[in-house]
Amino acid sequence: MSCVEPRVELLAHTPEGLSLIYAAFRQCYHAGFVGDMWPKLCSGEIARTEQAAFVARIMESGHASPIEHVSFTFALEGISRALSHQLVRHRIASYSQQSQRYVDGSRFDYIMPPAIAGNAAARERFVAFMDEVGAAYRDLKALLEADGRTGAKANEDARFVLPQAAETRIVVTMNCRALLNFFAHRCCARAQWEIRRVADRMLALCREKLPEIFAVAGAPCERLGYCPEGEKFGCGRFPARKKDV
Protein backbone atom coordinates (compact mmCIF):
# COMPACT_ATOMS: atom_id res chain seq x y z
CA MET A 1 0.00 0.00 0.00
CA SER A 2 1.38 3.39 -0.97
CA CYS A 3 0.42 6.87 -2.13
CA VAL A 4 0.39 7.14 -5.94
CA GLU A 5 0.31 9.92 -8.53
CA PRO A 6 -1.96 10.17 -11.59
CA ARG A 7 -0.93 8.91 -14.99
CA VAL A 8 -2.78 9.87 -18.19
CA GLU A 9 -2.13 8.04 -21.44
CA LEU A 10 -3.79 8.72 -24.79
CA LEU A 11 -4.56 5.27 -26.22
CA ALA A 12 -6.18 6.28 -29.49
CA HIS A 13 -7.88 9.07 -31.37
CA THR A 14 -9.74 9.33 -34.63
CA PRO A 15 -7.20 9.61 -37.49
CA GLU A 16 -7.43 12.59 -39.82
CA GLY A 17 -9.54 14.30 -37.18
CA LEU A 18 -9.58 17.79 -38.65
CA SER A 19 -10.34 16.51 -42.15
CA LEU A 20 -13.19 14.37 -40.83
CA ILE A 21 -14.69 17.32 -38.98
CA TYR A 22 -14.27 19.51 -42.07
CA ALA A 23 -15.98 16.88 -44.24
CA ALA A 24 -18.87 16.57 -41.79
CA PHE A 25 -19.34 20.34 -41.67
CA ARG A 26 -19.12 20.64 -45.46
CA GLN A 27 -21.74 17.95 -45.98
CA CYS A 28 -24.22 20.14 -44.10
CA TYR A 29 -23.75 22.99 -46.60
CA HIS A 30 -22.43 21.22 -49.71
CA ALA A 31 -24.76 20.09 -52.50
CA GLY A 32 -22.43 17.27 -53.53
CA PHE A 33 -21.13 14.17 -51.76
CA VAL A 34 -18.18 14.69 -49.41
CA GLY A 35 -17.08 11.13 -50.05
CA ASP A 36 -15.74 12.43 -53.37
CA MET A 37 -13.90 15.20 -51.53
CA TRP A 38 -12.27 12.89 -48.98
CA PRO A 39 -9.20 11.88 -51.06
CA LYS A 40 -8.37 15.56 -51.57
CA LEU A 41 -8.57 16.17 -47.84
CA CYS A 42 -6.32 13.27 -46.97
CA SER A 43 -3.77 14.13 -49.66
CA GLY A 44 -3.47 17.74 -48.54
CA GLU A 45 -4.91 19.13 -51.77
CA ILE A 46 -7.25 21.11 -49.55
CA ALA A 47 -4.83 22.78 -47.13
CA ARG A 48 -5.11 22.15 -43.40
CA THR A 49 -5.22 25.91 -42.79
CA GLU A 50 -8.21 26.19 -45.11
CA GLN A 51 -9.96 23.34 -43.33
CA ALA A 52 -9.25 24.88 -39.93
CA ALA A 53 -10.51 28.32 -40.97
CA PHE A 54 -13.76 26.86 -42.29
CA VAL A 55 -14.35 24.79 -39.15
CA ALA A 56 -13.62 27.74 -36.86
CA ARG A 57 -15.96 30.01 -38.80
CA ILE A 58 -18.87 27.58 -38.60
CA MET A 59 -18.28 26.76 -34.94
CA GLU A 60 -18.45 30.45 -34.09
CA SER A 61 -22.06 30.34 -35.27
CA GLY A 62 -22.84 27.76 -32.59
CA HIS A 63 -22.99 24.78 -34.96
CA ALA A 64 -20.85 22.19 -33.21
CA SER A 65 -22.46 18.77 -33.67
CA PRO A 66 -20.09 17.63 -36.51
CA ILE A 67 -17.13 17.57 -34.12
CA GLU A 68 -18.83 14.62 -32.40
CA HIS A 69 -17.52 12.39 -35.21
CA VAL A 70 -14.00 12.56 -33.72
CA SER A 71 -13.16 10.92 -30.40
CA PHE A 72 -10.24 10.40 -28.02
CA THR A 73 -9.62 7.41 -25.74
CA PHE A 74 -7.59 7.78 -22.55
CA ALA A 75 -6.28 5.37 -19.93
CA LEU A 76 -6.14 6.82 -16.42
CA GLU A 77 -4.44 5.36 -13.38
CA GLY A 78 -3.34 6.71 -10.03
CA ILE A 79 -6.74 8.35 -9.60
CA SER A 80 -9.13 8.02 -6.69
CA ARG A 81 -12.64 6.66 -6.56
CA ALA A 82 -13.62 10.21 -5.58
CA LEU A 83 -12.38 11.37 -8.98
CA SER A 84 -14.02 8.57 -10.94
CA HIS A 85 -17.38 9.33 -9.29
CA GLN A 86 -17.12 12.84 -10.74
CA LEU A 87 -15.81 11.65 -14.10
CA VAL A 88 -18.70 9.29 -14.84
CA ARG A 89 -21.19 12.12 -14.35
CA HIS A 90 -20.15 13.21 -17.84
CA ARG A 91 -22.72 11.03 -19.55
CA ILE A 92 -21.77 11.35 -23.23
CA ALA A 93 -18.79 9.05 -22.88
CA SER A 94 -17.83 5.40 -22.61
CA TYR A 95 -16.13 4.00 -19.52
CA SER A 96 -14.38 0.75 -18.61
CA GLN A 97 -13.35 0.80 -14.96
CA GLN A 98 -11.27 -1.60 -12.90
CA SER A 99 -13.62 -3.79 -10.87
CA GLN A 100 -13.29 -4.02 -7.10
CA ARG A 101 -15.07 -7.37 -7.31
CA TYR A 102 -12.49 -9.08 -9.49
CA VAL A 103 -9.37 -7.20 -8.37
CA ASP A 104 -8.18 -7.97 -4.85
CA GLY A 105 -7.98 -4.80 -2.75
CA SER A 106 -5.94 -6.26 0.09
CA ARG A 107 -2.96 -4.03 -0.73
CA PHE A 108 -4.72 -1.10 -2.37
CA ASP A 109 -2.80 2.06 -3.24
CA TYR A 110 -4.35 5.43 -2.51
CA ILE A 111 -4.36 9.12 -3.42
CA MET A 112 -3.53 11.71 -0.78
CA PRO A 113 -4.87 15.29 -1.05
CA PRO A 114 -2.06 17.89 -1.14
CA ALA A 115 -3.55 19.74 1.83
CA ILE A 116 -3.21 16.58 3.91
CA ALA A 117 0.24 15.74 2.52
CA GLY A 118 1.46 19.21 3.53
CA ASN A 119 0.26 18.86 7.12
CA ALA A 120 2.48 16.47 9.08
CA ALA A 121 -0.16 15.56 11.66
CA ALA A 122 -2.88 15.13 9.05
CA ARG A 123 -0.61 13.05 6.84
CA GLU A 124 0.29 10.73 9.72
CA ARG A 125 -3.37 10.19 10.61
CA PHE A 126 -4.31 9.66 6.96
CA VAL A 127 -1.65 7.01 6.38
CA ALA A 128 -2.57 5.28 9.64
CA PHE A 129 -6.21 5.11 8.58
CA MET A 130 -5.30 3.68 5.16
CA ASP A 131 -3.36 0.97 6.97
CA GLU A 132 -6.37 0.33 9.24
CA VAL A 133 -8.66 0.00 6.23
CA GLY A 134 -6.25 -2.38 4.52
CA ALA A 135 -6.13 -4.55 7.64
CA ALA A 136 -9.93 -4.51 7.94
CA TYR A 137 -10.28 -5.53 4.27
CA ARG A 138 -7.88 -8.42 4.70
CA ASP A 139 -9.58 -9.57 7.92
CA LEU A 140 -13.03 -9.46 6.35
CA LYS A 141 -11.85 -11.23 3.22
CA ALA A 142 -10.27 -14.01 5.30
CA LEU A 143 -13.40 -14.40 7.44
CA LEU A 144 -15.62 -14.56 4.35
CA GLU A 145 -13.36 -17.07 2.64
CA ALA A 146 -13.36 -19.24 5.75
CA ASP A 147 -17.16 -19.14 5.52
CA GLY A 148 -17.10 -20.40 1.94
CA ARG A 149 -17.26 -17.09 0.03
CA THR A 150 -14.14 -17.11 -2.16
CA GLY A 151 -12.75 -15.03 -5.01
CA ALA A 152 -15.06 -12.29 -6.29
CA LYS A 153 -17.72 -13.22 -3.74
CA ALA A 154 -15.37 -12.30 -0.88
CA ASN A 155 -14.04 -9.22 -2.66
CA GLU A 156 -17.48 -7.80 -3.41
CA ASP A 157 -18.35 -7.69 0.29
CA ALA A 158 -14.93 -6.80 1.71
CA ARG A 159 -14.73 -3.81 -0.68
CA PHE A 160 -17.43 -2.00 1.29
CA VAL A 161 -14.75 -0.74 3.69
CA LEU A 162 -12.54 0.73 0.95
CA PRO A 163 -12.31 4.55 1.01
CA GLN A 164 -12.85 7.08 -1.75
CA ALA A 165 -9.08 7.58 -1.66
CA ALA A 166 -8.55 4.05 -3.03
CA GLU A 167 -6.83 4.04 -6.41
CA THR A 168 -8.76 3.01 -9.47
CA ARG A 169 -7.95 2.67 -13.17
CA ILE A 170 -10.30 3.50 -16.00
CA VAL A 171 -10.46 3.80 -19.79
CA VAL A 172 -12.60 6.67 -21.05
CA THR A 173 -13.65 7.67 -24.56
CA MET A 174 -15.24 11.02 -25.35
CA ASN A 175 -15.98 12.79 -28.60
CA CYS A 176 -14.64 16.30 -29.17
CA ARG A 177 -17.86 18.04 -28.22
CA ALA A 178 -18.09 16.12 -24.94
CA LEU A 179 -14.42 16.86 -24.27
CA LEU A 180 -14.93 20.61 -24.76
CA ASN A 181 -17.73 20.47 -22.18
CA PHE A 182 -15.59 18.35 -19.84
CA PHE A 183 -12.65 20.76 -20.07
CA ALA A 184 -14.89 23.80 -19.56
CA HIS A 185 -16.10 22.37 -16.25
CA ARG A 186 -13.06 20.47 -14.97
CA CYS A 187 -10.23 22.84 -15.96
CA CYS A 188 -11.97 25.65 -14.09
CA ALA A 189 -10.23 26.80 -10.89
CA ARG A 190 -13.41 25.93 -9.00
CA ALA A 191 -13.18 22.26 -10.00
CA GLN A 192 -11.91 19.77 -7.43
CA TRP A 193 -8.10 19.73 -7.45
CA GLU A 194 -7.62 16.10 -8.51
CA ILE A 195 -9.96 16.02 -11.50
CA ARG A 196 -8.66 19.44 -12.59
CA ARG A 197 -5.10 18.07 -12.59
CA VAL A 198 -6.14 15.09 -14.73
CA ALA A 199 -8.28 17.25 -17.04
CA ASP A 200 -5.33 19.58 -17.66
CA ARG A 201 -3.18 16.62 -18.73
CA MET A 202 -5.92 15.28 -21.00
CA LEU A 203 -6.33 18.71 -22.57
CA ALA A 204 -2.60 18.97 -23.28
CA LEU A 205 -2.74 15.67 -25.18
CA CYS A 206 -5.80 16.78 -27.15
CA ARG A 207 -4.16 20.09 -28.07
CA GLU A 208 -1.12 18.21 -29.33
CA LYS A 209 -3.19 16.04 -31.67
CA LEU A 210 -5.94 18.45 -32.72
CA PRO A 211 -4.98 22.05 -31.89
CA GLU A 212 -7.55 23.50 -34.29
CA ILE A 213 -10.35 22.34 -31.96
CA PHE A 214 -8.67 22.40 -28.56
CA ALA A 215 -6.45 25.49 -28.72
CA VAL A 216 -9.11 27.55 -26.92
CA ALA A 217 -10.52 24.70 -24.81
CA GLY A 218 -10.37 24.80 -21.03
CA ALA A 219 -11.78 27.14 -18.44
CA PRO A 220 -14.28 29.45 -20.21
CA CYS A 221 -12.90 32.56 -18.51
CA GLU A 222 -9.61 32.24 -20.40
CA ARG A 223 -11.45 32.51 -23.71
CA LEU A 224 -14.11 35.01 -22.65
CA GLY A 225 -11.99 37.33 -20.54
CA TYR A 226 -14.58 37.28 -17.76
CA CYS A 227 -15.99 34.72 -15.34
CA PRO A 228 -19.32 33.24 -16.46
CA GLU A 229 -19.87 31.91 -12.92
CA GLY A 230 -20.76 35.42 -11.72
CA GLU A 231 -19.56 37.31 -8.66
CA LYS A 232 -20.98 34.83 -6.16
CA PHE A 233 -19.22 31.74 -7.52
CA GLY A 234 -16.20 33.17 -9.31
CA CYS A 235 -12.67 32.47 -8.07
CA GLY A 236 -11.55 36.06 -8.61
CA ARG A 237 -9.09 35.27 -11.38
CA PHE A 238 -11.25 37.11 -13.91
CA PRO A 239 -13.92 39.76 -13.25
CA ALA A 240 -17.55 38.72 -13.44
CA ARG A 241 -19.47 39.72 -16.52
CA LYS A 242 -21.24 43.01 -16.02
CA LYS A 243 -24.99 42.86 -16.36
CA ASP A 244 -26.46 44.55 -19.40
CA VAL A 245 -28.07 47.84 -18.51
DATAJO-V318888 format. One line per field, one symbol per residue. ss: DSSP state (h for helix, s for strand, l for the rest). phi: phi as a letter, one per 30 degrees, with the letter a starting at -180 (. if undefined). burial: b if it has 16 or more other C-alpha atoms within 10 Angstrom, else e. A space follows every 50 residues. Layout:
ss = ???
phi = ???
burial = ???
This chain:
ss = llslllssssssslllhhhhhhhhhhhhhllllhhhhhhhhhhllllhhh hhhhhhhhhlllllhhhhhlsssssssssshhhhhhhllllllsssslll lllllllllslllhhhhllhhhhhhhhhhhhhhhhhhhhhhhhhhhllll lhhhhhhhhhhllllsssssssssshhhhhhhhhhhllllllhhhhhhhh hhhhhhhhhlhhhhlllllhhhhhllsllhhhhllllllslllll
phi = .adbcdbbbddaaddheddddeddddddccddcddddeeddddidceddd dddddddddddjdbeddddcbbccccbicdddddddedddddabbbcedd dccdcebddbcceeddddcedddddddddedddeddedddddddddcjcc hdddddcdddcddddedbbacbbbdddddddedddccdddddeddddddd dddedddddbddccecdkeeddddibcddiddcddjdbddddddd
burial = eeebebebebeebeeebbbbbbbbbbbeeeeeebeeeeeebeeeeeebee bbeebeeebeeeebebbeebbbbbbbbbbbbbbbeebeeeeebebeeeeb beebbbebbbbbeeeeeeeeeebeebbeebbebbebbbebbbebeeeebe eeebbbbbbeebbebbbbbbbbbbbbbbbbebbbbbbbeeeebbbbebbb bbbebbeebebbbbeebbbbbeeeebbbebeeebeeebbbeeeee
